[in-house]
Amino acid sequence: MEILKTTGIALSSHVSGEADIICNYYTIDSGKRKFVFKGLRKSRKRSLSATEPGTVANIVYYHREDRGSFIVNDVSIEKYYSSFSADLKKIFHLYFILECVEKTTGYEARDESLFRLLIAAIEVLSKTNYPAHLTAFFTLRLLKGHGILPDLATCKICGKKISSQFTLDLIDLRPVCGICLADDRGGPVQGSALLSRDMIVYVNECNVKKFSMIDLGRYQEEDVLNLIFTYSLFMENYFHWELKSKSFILSARYR
Ligand SMILES: [Zn+2]
């Protein structure tokens, strides 16, 4: 057994036994990893904030090759976002982003660019006035990183540029224009809500630009939430699980 050190972002945690806390982190060097904090709930020395979703922490732990979880020896907090606790809307977006990472990644699968993407997204989310825009941006980049983002410029059926309302086919996320949708020529399309034309522009901006370079005010939050809704349905369909946190940010779509 050796003692190792890593940096990770807390994804989710739960209590185990009387005082232990088990926390999944997305680490810089090993991807998703499960850590056990022995006695943390009763500890006066150590703070619970290391295990709060979104916290960035440096973790020293006992490493054993044959174990699925690792016992923490020491932890120090690198970044704790107290600003989230005052903003319910941002907390919900944070949970959604973290759940997307947790559920689309396996244990021990190193992906440093995803680590960097996630850490940057949380930082931006803590400051932005456009949390929905950030969530849509993040989700698109996450899917791109996983190699499942298709060509987004043209209609999957007629091959023309999207110039009016459209949908994204939930099978492969490729756009289908309103005309082809109405026409039904390409066979049934498993699409979700109709998206405004602005969203194809936004999606393409997210694909190639930095978030800070996008003129976010051009895009209506309602449109962006429809886009997130579509991504959620796609991911649930693709990975065969349910995104529990989607109902918090998309509640209006479930009434
Ligand atoms: Zn078309």
Boltz pocket constraint, residues with backbone or C-beta under 6 A from the ligand:
constraints:
  - pocket:
      binder: B
      contacts: [[A, 155], [A, 156], [A, 157], [A, 158], [A, 159], [A, 160], [A, 176], [A, 177], [A, 178], [A, 179], [A, 180], [A, 181]]
      max_distance: 6.0
